[in-house]
Amino acid sequence: MLNYADYHYYSDIYKGSLSQALFNSLINKASRTIDRYVNKKITLEDLDKYEEVKYVACALCDKLNTISNSNVSSISIDGVSKTFKSSNEQKKELEDVLDNLPEDLVRYL
């Protein structure tokens, strides 16, 4: 399966700050998420023609990372308590991010 951006594009052009290992672990999920929102199979030619797809894939990697790192909803220092967001809350955050992607992608594909 084709991933829609590589680490070189992410770090040098998009100017992302994820490590290469973290980016590599997220780009497949980001690319497959984009697949669900477009009406055609994206090819290498599409990536060459529509750089915006690479950009959206990078932005989605950053958002996926942010969501995965923000699953703590509260912390109590003295009481040594930590509360995690429910999977429904995390799913809602991801859906909020994805709601903006189709509009971006539809313009290009």
Buried (B, 14 or more C-beta within 10 A) or exposed (E): EEBBBBBEBBBEEBEBEBEEEBBBBBBBEBBEBBBEBBEEEBEEEBBEEBEBBBBBBBBBBBBBBEBBEEBEEEEEEEEEEEEEBEEEBBEEBBEEBBEEBEEBBEEBB
